[in-house]
């Protein structure tokens, strides 16, 4: 199929893109196009205007500020996997991106496009939930920062105004010796995850001093397993602690769909949380 007719716009600056969004009510933004183009071709979306961000300057690339990575929204997923700062400071990101589609998908797909599309099973929203990322949106009134916890508004709907443009993602990184684990289960490699888990751990003096666990694919937005995180702090990074976290994950509210039941997702979440924590602990201790 072919898309319905639309007017194409090719802005050169973020300000031009925002002005176009403010001017045209029924507009879609084109980033990498890995989600939008199939939806246009199948006429799941029929916009009057398409605003192409691929010629917009200044909204791609990675900057290390000393405490966080600032990532332009148009940064390609493949570039994230190769960037030295990302690999050194947030190594879970390139590891998780290995699960995103195939190399052709990652060559075009962008971090901002994935976060705005906000598929509940996508890897990047799950990661940003674990990192407490901050998203910067530009609109007619200037820029505003949105904590990732406030970013998902509803199913595949971000907290982004119709005349706002996501331009930057800030990812606070953890200590140099932190451990990380990312595990997901999908029907085939490259498919969206039925359940994905991202785990981050800092271990000091034989006990866990900081923990973050996020679960993707279970609900319409990524879930933070805060009860398990709190229980892990002060505990030894051992099988007993991780099994307790897994049991907390088993009790999450999980959705059913045409493929699997809620109970199946809960069981997967328990198993994958335990695996991700084991992996993170091994890396924190240097044994991985």
N, C-alpha and C positions, 0 to 999 in steps of 0.2 A: 504494500500500500504506500501511498504518498501522503504527505501532510496536506491539510487544508491550506488555502492561500493565506499568507500573512505578510506584513510589512517588516522588512529586515532593517535593523539599525546597527551601526558599527561605531560606537563611541571610542574615543581615544583616551579619556580621563575618567576617573571615578565620578567627578562632578557632572560630566556629560551623561554618564549612565544614570545617575540619580535624577537628573533633570528629565530624562526620557521616562523613567519610571513614574515620576510625578505627573508628567504630561499625559501618559497613555494608561488608561485604566486596566485594560485587558492585555497585559504584557507578561511574557516569560523571559527569564534570563538564561542565556546559554553560556555555560562554563565549559566543562569537558565534553558534554553532550552524551555521556554514556547512559544516562537515564532519560534525558529529555528527548533525544532524537528518536528512540524507539516509541516513546509515548506520542510524539508528533506523528510518526509514520502510521501508527495504529489508531490515530485519532482519539486516543484517550484524553488528550488535551488539545484544544482548538483555539489558540490565542490569536488575537488580531495583530499582535506585534511580538517580535523576537529581538531581544537586545543581546548582541554578541559581546562578551567580555574579553575575547581572545586578543583584541588589539588594545586593551586598556593598560596603560603604563602604571607601574608602581604598586601592583597588588599581587606580586608573586615573589618567591624567594624566601630564604630563612635567615634570620638575624639572631645571634646569641647575645643576650643582654647581660649575661653574668649570673642571672637567677632564673631565666626563662628563655624559651625559644619563641620568637615572634615569626609567625608563618603567614605569608600572604595567601589570601583565599584562593588565588588562581595557581598556586603551586601544584604541579603535577604529582600524582602519587609516586610515580617512578623516581622523580627528583627527590622526594622525601626519603626514599629507600637508599639513595646514593649520597645524600648530603652528609658531610663529615660530622657536623654538629648534631644532627638528628641521631646518627649512629652512635655517637659518643655519649650524648646526654639523655636521649629517650630511645634506647635500643628496642623497646617493645614495639615502637611504631613500625619500623621496617619489617620486623618479624611478623606482625599481624597483617601487614599489607601483602605478604606473600599469599594470603588467602583470598585476596580481592580479585575476582574474575581471572583474567589471564594477562600476559604481559601487554597485549594490545590495549586492554581495558585500562591498565595502570599507566600506560604511556599517555593517554588522553585525560583520564579522570583526574579531578582536582579535589583537594581537601575541602574547599569551600562548597563545591558542588555536592559532595557526599553529605556534609553537615546540613546543608539546606534541604536536600531531598529527604533526609532524615528517615531512611528506611530503618525500622526497629531492629533488623537483623544485620545491619551494616557494621563493619569493624571500626571505622573511624569515630562514630558517635560513642561506641562502647569505650574506646580509649580516652576520649575527651571527658567522659564521665569519671573515669578513674583518676585522671589528672586534675580534675576541677578546672578545666580550661576556661578561658575568658574569650568571648567572641566580640569583635568590634564591628558595629554596623554604622554605615554612613547614610544620612538622610538629608532632607532639605534644611534641617535645623542643626546639622553638624553630626558629630560622632557620639556614640554611646557604647559603653561596655556592658555585655550581658554574660553573667556567670552561666556556665553550661547547665547547671541545675535548673536554671530558669529558661533555657533555650527551647526544649520541647514543649509545645503548647498542647498538641493533640496528635493523633495518628498522622505522621508524615507532614506535620505543620509546625514550623519553627516560630518562635516569638520574633518575627521580623515583619515590620510594617510593609504595606504594599509599595511604598516609595523609598524603602531602605535597601541598601546593598551591603552584604557581608564583605569586608575587605581584609580582615586580619584575625588570626587566632593566636592567642598567647597561651603557651603551655609551660607552666612552672615545672622545672625538673627537680628530681630527687637527688639525694647524695650520690657521689660517684660510686659508692660501693653498694648501692641498693640492688635488690634482686627483683626480677620481673618474670612473669609467666603469662603466656597467652595460649589458650586452647579453645578450639571450636569444633563443633560437629555439624557437618553438612552432608547432604545426600551424595554430592560429588564435589571434588575439589574445585573451588572457584564459585560454587553456588553460595547463596546467602545462607548464613548459619541458622540452624534450628535453635542452637544455644551457643553463645560465645562468652568466654570469661577472660577478663584482664585482671591480673593481680600484681600489686607492687608491695614490697616489703623492705623495711630497713631493720637490721638486726645489730644490736649493740650489747656487748658483754654477755652474749648467749641468750638474750631475750629480744623479743620483737618490740621495737620502739615506735614503729609507725606502720600502718597497713591501709591499703585501699583495694577494694574488690568491686568490680562492676560486671554486670551480666547483660548481654545483649540477646535479643531474640525472644525473650520471655514475655515481654509486655510491649505496649505501643511506644515506650521510651526505654532507654537503658536504665537498669536498676543499680543503685549502690547498696551493697550489703553492709550497712552501717552497724548493725547489731554484731555481726561477725568481726568487723574491723575493731570495734571497741573491745570485744572479748579477746582478740589476739594480742593487743598491746599489753606488754608485761608478761606474756606467756612465752614458753620456750617454743622454738620452731620445730615441733615434732608431730608425729602422726596423730597423736591424741588431739592436739589443738586443731589440726586441719580437718579431722573427722568431725569435730564439733562444729566447725564452720560449714562443712558440707551439709550437716543436718539442718542448720539454719537456712541454707540455700534451698533445701527440700521443701521448706514451708512457704516459699514465695508465691505470690499470686502470678500464675502463668496463663497465657491465653491458649485456646485450642484453635486449630484451623483445619483445612482440608487434608493436611498431611499427618499431623500428630495431635495427640490430646494434651490437655493441661498437665495431667499426671506424668506423661512421658517427658515433657519439658522440665517438670520439677525434678524428676529422677536424673535427667541429663545435667541439670544445673548442679545438683549435689555432687555428681561424679566429676564434672569438669572444674568446679571450684576446688575440690581437693587436689586434682592434678595440677592446676595452675599454681596453687600455693606451694606444693612440693617443688615444682620447678623454680618458683621465685626464691624459696629458701635455699635451694642448692646453689643458685647463682649468688645469693647474698653471702653465702659462706665460702664461695670460690670453688666449690666442688664440682660445678657443672662444666 
